[in-house]
Amino acid sequence: MTDAAPAGVDLDGAAPAGVGPDSAGSAGVGPDRAESAGDLPVEGAAAGVPGKRVRRRATAAPEPTPVLDDAELRGALEAILLVVDEPVSESTLAQVLEQSPERIGPMLDDIAAGYTAAGHGFELRRAAGGWRLYTRPEYATYVERFVLDGQSVRLTQAALETLAVIAYRQPVTRSRISAIRGVNCDGVIRTLVSRGLVEECGIEPDSGAFLYRTTTMFLEKLGLNSVDDLPPLAPFLPDDVEELADATR
């Protein structure tokens, strides 16, 4: 009498369909099943061996920068301008406040106009490519009395003349400055450099001499935005200026 075959095994000893080493462990599901959404196989997996799956992580979108209203933007600009020690550009202010640069310029103009209309002892104006608060010229006497206590350190006449030559002829060499003034200017130029009013700006190709120009501090001290704002020299030149110019060449 033949014994009944165990359940799940046919008479030839072969495992039924869906059961065996090639089975995924559940009926009807094999190694060729579709990959679930968001799973990616790891590169370099051995042939016939399922690779590890890497799940994609969704990155959160950056939060938009809040737009300041006019009152808050005005207050933020005023607060920054009170602590700066040199003129600050509109692009820098826009970057710090994370606001559109197109809003900064008109707001600064509006603040400056408001200070002028209110008659404050200070004003906001553009100088040296940026913006800064300054005391008004009509109160300069009181400010000097408070800051200097009756003492003032002024440039000598020679330094002022040399500074004027550099301002109007820059970039210019020492020899050219000395030829225009008629005296040696090496010591005076060193003084102007140490005061931060003049700086080296390269070398003249022909002679190899250092070139000099005025600095941002020079513009700031004079309240100018650029050297193009310097007053014209024509009213101060002598009648024989062309003869003098030829003589210095």
Salt bridges, closest charged atoms under 4 A:
ASP39 OD1 - ARG55 NH2 3.28
ASP70 OD1 - ARG103 NH2 2.93
GLU90 OE2 - ARG126 NH2 2.84
ASP110 OD2 - ARG74 NH2 2.17
GLU123 OE2 - ARG125 NH1 2.43
GLU123 OE1 - ARG136 NH1 3.04
GLU161 OE1 - ARG181 NH2 2.89
ASP186 OD1 - ARG174 NH1 3.69
GLU199 OE2 - ARG213 NE 2.92
GLU220 OE2 - ARG132 NH1 1.90
ASP246 OD1 - ARG249 NH1 3.20
